[in-house]
């Protein structure tokens, strides 16, 4: 059933049934976390209270295929995460800071487990088809993956970024979005992939595989400020992001510039759609006739592109992540061309088009 769920926090006494009935809960002190369930018509089903004397805040929620419910947020002290007659308290490891939590309830709202993840405020949570749980925090650079039973599978550090949202595609790839200030390494592995945000913050989107290994990342560059608040993936793996911006922003992280400018000095909302190809190294099959190879990839700067057959006319454009053209070539009746990247290390995109306007794109890494 298409039930929907909410989490958040409250104080005082609140009636959680928006219809004619009354279902009220009362907070004894500070704020308590709530998790509530409604049917597809908006009719109230149940609400659960997770509380204690020091207070907690629920920020994000996700539901798996079995209707188990996962939440994340922050606690300011000891909180009982069992909404039933039992008790399961989480307390701070450091009494001078708030901590991030993740919790799991079953389809009826009964307690399953809860975990404290140390300093931070949990802001995003997502669940894959195997009920693995992914979470991140506003003020922590870590992305965490837990099993459906709450066991930590891995934690990846993504530079000094502030995460805001997580989404998963059909293959279980992990997309994150948020804000980036200064230079940050988006590759959580031994490699380095630095992107530099402005002093007021630029928005990023990054993609990792199911093991947390880096695939790609890009920035939306602003003259003033741009912040991405949420991200979603559709059934065709198109990527959607929303947030707010001020000034002029280039909303295309990987191809020619696409600028939008706020009409007045104030924040505007943006909604963006990216059709992201499978940016694996080497050949990308599009509707382009004939195969090709681009090597060496990664490269020190020299790149050779070989085609399986001669083409009468080919146009090749090599660009940075922000759309800056670093090399162009036109090829006539040839099956090989050489291009050069005289730019810093990073990810570049090679677009190849023929006389029929058939195109393909290759991701190139400069070491």
MARGU-650108 format. One record per residue (C-alpha): x, y, z; residue in three letters. Coordinates in steps of 0.001 Angstrom, whole numbers, plus 500000, padded with zeros to 6 digits. Layout:
XYZALA
...
//
This chain:
500000500000500000UNK
501101503590499311UNK
501263504660502929UNK
503419507638503792UNK
505491508428506845UNK
506761511523508623UNK
509362512196511273UNK
510270515332513174UNK
510149516675516716UNK
507649518358519003UNK
507174519807522453UNK
504125520406524613UNK
501019518459523571UNK
500317517708519909UNK
497327516032518230UNK
498853513928515435UNK
495534513008513787UNK
494741515763511248UNK
491156514528510868UNK
488229514638513303UNK
489690512156515782UNK
492200513086518445UNK
495459511284519082UNK
497599513466521330UNK
501078512962522736UNK
502779515083525384UNK
506447515874525932UNK
507603515945529544UNK
510746518013528920UNK
512800519387525999UNK
511697517923522613UNK
510807514372521573UNK
511102512637518211UNK
507941511448516474UNK
507396508894513687UNK
503912508803512220UNK
502145506811509495UNK
499233507772507234UNK
497399505894504487UNK
497257507061500880UNK
494180509208501617UNK
495943511018504449UNK
494086509167507191UNK
496015508725510414UNK
497212505165511241UNK
499629505561514151UNK
502293507741515736UNK
505287506742517856UNK
507118508892520406UNK
510874508528520993UNK
511901510663523916UNK
513805511468527040UNK
514660514331529334UNK
517440515776527163UNK
515616515927523854UNK
515902514612520305UNK
515109515779516775UNK
514081513638513786UNK
515287514990510448UNK
514922512282507777UNK
513043509035507150UNK
513152506078504738UNK
511087502897504315UNK
512247499553502885UNK
510320497033500777UNK
509003495328503925UNK
507708498626505355UNK
510400498799508023UNK
511013502418508946UNK
514429504055509361UNK
515007507530510780UNK
517963509760511512UNK
518476512997513377UNK
520180514230516523UNK
519976513661520263UNK
520974516073523020UNK
521238513492525782UNK
519684510192526839UNK
516719509197524627UNK
514567506041524819UNK
514170504759521244UNK
511666502036522120UNK
508175503554521709UNK
506613500501523392UNK
506728499322527013UNK
510390498346526704UNK
513350500677527145UNK
516308501183524821UNK
518300504249525793UNK
520954505946523697UNK
523164508444525501UNK
525912510824524460UNK
529481509566524381UNK
530498513194524963UNK
528180515233527216UNK
529280518493525595UNK
528037517767522066UNK
524952516463520289UNK
525167513183518385UNK
523697511626515262UNK
521445508577515501UNK
519800506079513185UNK
516892503893514277UNK
514696501153512873UNK
511041500361513586UNK
509082497510512014UNK
505952497973509891UNK
503792498252513031UNK
506063500819514640UNK
507698498409517063UNK
511319498976518072UNK
513984496957516226UNK
517283498757516869UNK
518936502158517270UNK
522544503345516922UNK
524463506442517962UNK
527006507489515326UNK
528957510097517272UNK
529164513843516803UNK
526886515252514121UNK
523287515875513156UNK
521845513180510895UNK
520158514833507929UNK
519776512150505245UNK
518892508464505091UNK
518152505999502272UNK
517548502254501982UNK
518513499967499079UNK
516740496864497765UNK
518575494685500302UNK
517528496938503209UNK
521036498280503670UNK
520883501733505234UNK
522856504793504120UNK
523079507917506272UNK
524932511220506461UNK
525087514313508640UNK
525107518063508084UNK
528281518805509968UNK
530189515582509332UNK
531924514503506102UNK
531099510812506625UNK
528700508658504613UNK
527738505493506492UNK
526371502134505337UNK
524713499742507797UNK
523129496354507209UNK
519412495807507827UNK
520370494462511271UNK
522254497651512122UNK
525823496418511648UNK
528252498969510217UNK
529426497834506755UNK
531567500859505937UNK
532007504585506513UNK
533487506856503857UNK
534943510317504357UNK
534053512775501605UNK
536360515698502324UNK
534990518692504225UNK
531556518809502644UNK
528169519244504314UNK
525799516485503188UNK
522104517220502735UNK
520490514304500909UNK
521084510740499667UNK
519407508821496828UNK
519995505420495215UNK
519562504363491593UNK
518374501013490231UNK
521878499541490506UNK
522369500657494091UNK
524758503482493204UNK
524777506205495838UNK
524147509864495006UNK
524717512596497553UNK
524174516318497443UNK
524906519235499726UNK
527285522189500093UNK
530995522527499428UNK
533249525252500825UNK
536850525576499700UNK
538762522649498226UNK
537491519166499094UNK
538479515669497992UNK
535363513800496843UNK
537169510483496385UNK
536922508529499665UNK
539521506039498441UNK
543277506430497902UNK
542696508566494811UNK
542172512321494856UNK
539361514207493151UNK
539327517798494364UNK
536551520274493707UNK
536696523841495004UNK
533588525655496210UNK
533212529359496821UNK
533429531126500160UNK
529628531226500448UNK
529214527622499332UNK
528560525862496035UNK
526287522842495558UNK
527634519431494638UNK
526336516093493392UNK
528512513011493828UNK
528136509373492856UNK
529664506308494544UNK
529238502631493750UNK
527721500101496160UNK
531062499599497924UNK
531520503332498420UNK
534126503743495678UNK
534218507028493785UNK
532592507323490345UNK
532185511058489741UNK
531320514399491305UNK
530409517840490037UNK
529743521354491310UNK
527174523997490502UNK
529301527151490524UNK
527719530355491871UNK
528766533979491808UNK
527150534287495247UNK
525670531097496740UNK
523883527898495747UNK
522761525157498127UNK
521293521789497108UNK
518837520483499705UNK
517435517265498234UNK
518070514711495498UNK
515973511976493854UNK
516469509367491115UNK
513707508152488770UNK
513257504667487266UNK
515411505675484275UNK
518241506846486577UNK
517730510513485778UNK
518893512705488662UNK
516778515493490171UNK
517983518095492648UNK
516374521054494363UNK
517563523850496620UNK
518038527602496553UNK
520462530073494997UNK
521428533723494780UNK
523213535550491968UNK
524244533596488854UNK
524756529823488911UNK
526031527393486283UNK
523720524417486798UNK
525499522089484360UNK
528321520345486262UNK
529889518532483328UNK
529129520094479968UNK
528610523551478407UNK
527612526340480777UNK
523931526675481712UNK
523519529853483757UNK
520502531067485695UNK
520419534431487471UNK
518102535551490254UNK
516139538620489080UNK
516631540455492382UNK
519007540164495315UNK
517223537359497120UNK
517130533579497175UNK
515288531692494436UNK
514334528012494373UNK
515728525740491674UNK
514592522342490404UNK
517081520564488162UNK
517160517403486074UNK
520376515710484970UNK
520478512845482490UNK
523666511204483721UNK
525315508644481426UNK
527218505641482694UNK
530525507474482980UNK
532760504420483018UNK
536269504584481647UNK
536650503984477926UNK
533816503413475505UNK
530344504734476113UNK
527800503289473712UNK
525259505864472596UNK
523624505922469165UNK
527088506409467703UNK
527934504169464728UNK
531032502066465295UNK
533071501473468407UNK
536007503428469720UNK
538775503286472302UNK
540369506155474211UNK
543739505410475815UNK
545698505617478023UNK
542944506352480494UNK
543896507568483096UNK
546367509670481142UNK
549313511961481840UNK
547908514358479244UNK
548187512651475858UNK
545037510819474726UNK
544728508642471628UNK
541248507924470224UNK
540928505010467820UNK
537777504141465862UNK
536826500705464595UNK
536278502135461128UNK
536970505322459188UNK
534483508148459495UNK
534102510794456804UNK
533701513622459340UNK
534131513607463106UNK
534167516494465573UNK
535801515973468978UNK
535595518367471928UNK
537412517813475233UNK
536031519753478193UNK
536601520189481918UNK
533866519394484453UNK
532739523031484280UNK
532491523051480479UNK
535772524786479627UNK
537064523573476248UNK
540647522289476530UNK
541091520755473061UNK
539147520305469819UNK
539776518248466717UNK
538039517662463389UNK
538797514379461652UNK
538169513489458009UNK
538495509919456650UNK
540620508694459522UNK
540331506134462302UNK
542730507724464802UNK
543268511111466423UNK
545450512439469235UNK
544340515016471797UNK
546036516690474753UNK
545024517879478224UNK
547291520705479330UNK
545292521246482505UNK
545471520103486150UNK
544598516585487257UNK
540884515783487307UNK
537974514445485272UNK
537365515589481698UNK
534684514733479163UNK
535305513940475508UNK
532279514446473247UNK
532451512927469771UNK
529859513629467066UNK
529622512559463438UNK
528006514063460342UNK
524637512561461345UNK
524834514318464722UNK
525192510981466476UNK
527127511487469685UNK
528966509607472355UNK
530795510763475481UNK
533890509370477195UNK
535060510202480699UNK
538808510864480770UNK
540910511066483918UNK
544042513239483949UNK
546507511852486522UNK
//
